[in-house]
Amino acid sequence: MAAPQMIAEPLTRIRPSEIEWEALGTHGITRKRLGYDEASGYVTALVNIPVGWHGGGIAHYHHAFEEVFMLSGSVTVGGTHYWKAGDYFYRPAQVVHGHDERAEEGATALIRSDGPLALLLIHEPDEPDEYPLPAYDDGRGHLYSLPVDEVEWIADPEFPAEWRIRPLSTDARDGARTVMVDIPAGWTASGTGRPAAWEACLLDGGVKGEKADFAVGDYSAGPAGTEVFGALSSENGCRLILWLFAPDRAA
């Protein structure tokens, strides 16, 4: 999909500690919106799931994808599989899920979707676990669970030579993708820029950017042609999760 018009100005530092939690639904989940496109409902958010949370207990699906990186705690569906800190998953639109969602110890996560996540209920699901409906159609596929630490660090020609990435998911049709990035200590910029609009959240370390210095938890977004965070240098190194939109072929 094309990059939405995010509320924040490009390269602005969004600091979650400066944002109030807001209720998300009626079951105790709260969120802090980091990036948001009012026209489409596209949102990237820091989400908190309280200890002992139990979802509505009814299978459902959405007309938007859900992309999740777990920061802490765990969530489960029916106790058959747990998504834990460091796990990533991508659930396309039109995938039935949520049969029995729980978070016994609570959890925090970065969650991204390309539209409102209205609950379209399935009172008599065909299967006991997640499954696609006939309308399912997504270039990334249904990535049920990926422990990110098990993904090998690699070099990528679209990034500065010193950077390493862990590829998490890629849209085979338009090239949009999600990666984890490692920037080494002492790195300095050499005029690089992304061929695609991007969003990013810093997981550890720090980055000096064109408009601000970024620390753990900070979020930013930018158009094609800008570097992630407007990065100029990283004195002690850092890691971040990076969401890339479809490349701008004209850039």
C-alpha positions in Angstrom: 0.0 0.0 0.0 1.0 3.6 -0.5 2.3 5.4 2.7 -0.5 7.1 4.5 -0.4 10.8 5.5 0.8 10.4 9.1 -0.2 13.1 11.6 3.4 13.7 12.7 5.7 15.9 10.6 8.5 14.0 9.0 11.4 13.1 11.3 9.5 14.3 14.4 10.5 12.5 17.6 7.4 10.9 19.1 8.1 10.0 22.7 5.6 7.5 24.3 6.2 8.8 27.8 4.7 12.1 26.7 1.5 10.5 25.4 -1.5 9.6 27.5 -2.9 6.1 27.5 -6.3 5.7 25.8 -8.8 2.9 26.1 -8.9 0.5 23.2 -12.2 -1.5 23.4 -14.0 -2.5 26.6 -11.7 -5.2 28.0 -9.0 -3.2 29.6 -6.5 -2.8 26.8 -5.0 0.7 26.4 -2.8 2.2 23.7 -0.6 5.2 22.8 -0.9 6.1 19.2 2.5 6.8 17.6 1.6 7.2 14.0 -1.9 7.7 12.6 -3.6 8.5 9.3 -7.1 9.9 10.0 -8.4 9.3 6.5 -7.7 5.6 6.3 -7.6 4.6 10.0 -4.0 3.4 9.6 -2.3 3.3 13.0 0.9 2.3 14.7 0.6 2.1 18.5 2.2 1.0 21.7 -0.4 -1.3 23.3 -0.7 -2.4 26.9 -2.6 -5.6 27.8 -3.2 -5.8 31.6 -2.4 -8.8 33.8 -5.2 -11.4 33.6 -6.7 -10.0 30.5 -9.3 -12.2 28.7 -10.7 -11.2 25.4 -14.4 -11.4 24.4 -14.0 -15.2 23.7 -15.7 -15.0 20.3 -13.8 -15.8 17.1 -13.6 -12.8 14.8 -11.8 -11.3 11.8 -10.9 -7.8 10.5 -10.8 -6.0 7.2 -7.3 -4.7 8.1 -4.0 -6.5 8.8 -2.5 -6.7 12.3 1.3 -6.6 12.6 2.7 -7.2 16.1 6.1 -7.1 17.7 6.0 -8.2 21.4 8.0 -6.1 23.8 7.2 -7.8 27.1 4.9 -10.4 28.6 2.9 -12.8 26.6 -0.5 -13.4 25.0 -2.1 -16.7 24.0 -5.1 -18.1 22.1 -6.6 -20.9 24.0 -3.3 -21.8 25.7 -2.1 -23.6 22.6 0.5 -21.1 21.6 2.1 -18.1 23.4 3.5 -15.0 21.7 6.3 -13.8 24.0 8.7 -10.9 24.3 10.8 -10.7 21.1 8.2 -12.5 18.9 6.8 -11.0 15.7 3.7 -12.0 13.8 1.7 -10.7 10.9 -2.0 -11.5 10.6 -3.6 -10.5 7.3 -7.1 -9.2 6.9 -9.8 -11.9 6.6 -8.1 -14.3 9.0 -10.4 -15.7 11.7 -8.8 -15.6 15.2 -9.5 -14.7 18.8 -11.3 -17.9 19.8 -10.0 -17.6 23.4 -7.4 -14.8 23.8 -5.7 -14.3 27.1 -2.7 -12.6 28.7 -2.1 -14.2 32.1 1.0 -12.1 32.9 0.0 -9.0 30.8 2.0 -7.7 27.8 3.1 -4.7 25.9 3.5 -4.7 22.1 4.0 -2.5 19.1 0.9 -3.1 16.9 0.4 -1.8 13.4 -2.7 -2.0 11.2 -3.8 -0.5 7.8 -7.3 0.4 9.0 -9.8 0.1 11.8 -9.8 -3.3 13.6 -13.5 -3.6 13.8 -14.5 -7.0 15.2 -16.5 -9.0 12.7 -17.8 -12.0 14.7 -17.7 -15.7 13.8 -20.0 -17.4 16.3 -19.4 -20.9 14.9 -15.8 -21.0 13.6 -14.8 -23.8 11.2 -11.5 -24.4 13.0 -10.2 -24.2 16.6 -7.3 -22.0 15.6 -6.6 -19.2 13.2 -7.7 -19.8 9.6 -8.3 -17.7 6.5 -11.6 -16.9 4.9 -12.2 -17.2 1.2 -11.6 -13.4 0.8 -8.1 -13.7 2.2 -5.5 -12.1 -0.1 -2.2 -10.8 1.2 1.3 -10.5 -0.4 3.0 -11.3 2.9 1.0 -14.3 3.8 0.0 -15.3 7.3 3.1 -15.3 9.5 1.8 -17.0 12.6 4.9 -16.6 14.8 8.5 -15.6 14.4 11.0 -15.6 17.3 13.1 -12.6 16.1 16.3 -13.7 17.9 16.3 -16.8 15.7 16.6 -14.8 12.5 20.1 -14.3 11.2 21.6 -10.9 10.9 22.5 -10.1 7.2 23.9 -7.2 5.2 21.4 -5.6 2.8 22.4 -3.4 -0.2 19.6 -1.0 0.5 21.1 0.0 3.8 24.5 1.5 4.8 27.3 -1.1 4.6 27.8 -1.1 8.4 24.2 -1.8 9.2 22.8 -5.3 9.6 19.2 -6.3 9.4 16.9 -9.2 10.4 14.2 -9.6 7.7 10.8 -10.3 9.4 8.3 -10.1 6.6 8.1 -8.9 3.0 5.2 -8.3 0.6 6.0 -10.3 -2.5 3.9 -8.0 -4.6 5.0 -4.5 -3.8 8.2 -4.9 -1.8 6.9 -3.4 1.5 8.6 -5.1 4.4 9.4 -5.1 8.1 13.0 -5.6 9.4 14.9 -5.2 12.6 18.0 -3.1 12.2 21.3 -3.1 14.1 23.5 0.1 13.8 27.0 -0.4 15.2 28.7 1.9 17.7 30.6 4.7 16.1 28.6 4.7 12.9 28.3 8.1 11.0 26.1 8.8 8.0 27.3 9.1 4.4 24.3 10.6 2.6 22.0 7.6 2.6 18.2 7.6 2.3 15.4 5.1 2.0 13.7 4.3 -1.3 10.4 4.0 0.5 8.5 5.9 3.2 9.1 4.4 6.6 8.2 4.2 10.3 10.6 3.2 13.1 10.7 2.6 16.8 14.0 2.5 18.7 14.4 -0.7 20.8 17.7 0.1 22.5 20.6 2.4 22.2 20.4 5.9 20.7 20.6 7.8 17.4 21.5 11.4 16.6 19.1 12.6 13.9 18.7 15.7 11.7 15.9 17.1 13.9 16.3 15.3 17.3 18.3 12.8 19.3 16.4 9.5 19.7 16.4 7.2 22.7 14.8 3.9 23.6 11.1 3.8 22.8 11.1 6.8 20.5 9.2 6.6 17.2 9.4 8.6 14.0 8.3 8.4 10.4 9.5 9.9 7.1 9.0 9.9 3.4 11.1 8.2 0.7 14.4 9.9 0.4 15.0 10.4 4.1 17.1 8.2 6.3 15.5 6.3 9.2 15.3 8.9 12.1 17.2 11.3 9.8 20.1 9.4 11.3 23.5 11.1 11.3 25.4 9.0 13.8 25.1 6.5 16.6 27.8 6.8 19.3 27.0 3.6 21.2 25.0 1.7 18.6 21.3 0.9 18.6 18.6 -1.5 17.4 15.2 -0.6 16.0 12.2 -2.1 14.3 11.6 -0.6 10.9 8.5 -0.7 8.8 9.0 0.1 5.1 6.2 0.9 2.8 6.2 -0.1 -0.9 9.3 1.5 -2.5 8.9 4.7 -4.5 10.1 3.5 -7.9 10.4 7.1 -9.0 12.7 8.1 -6.1 
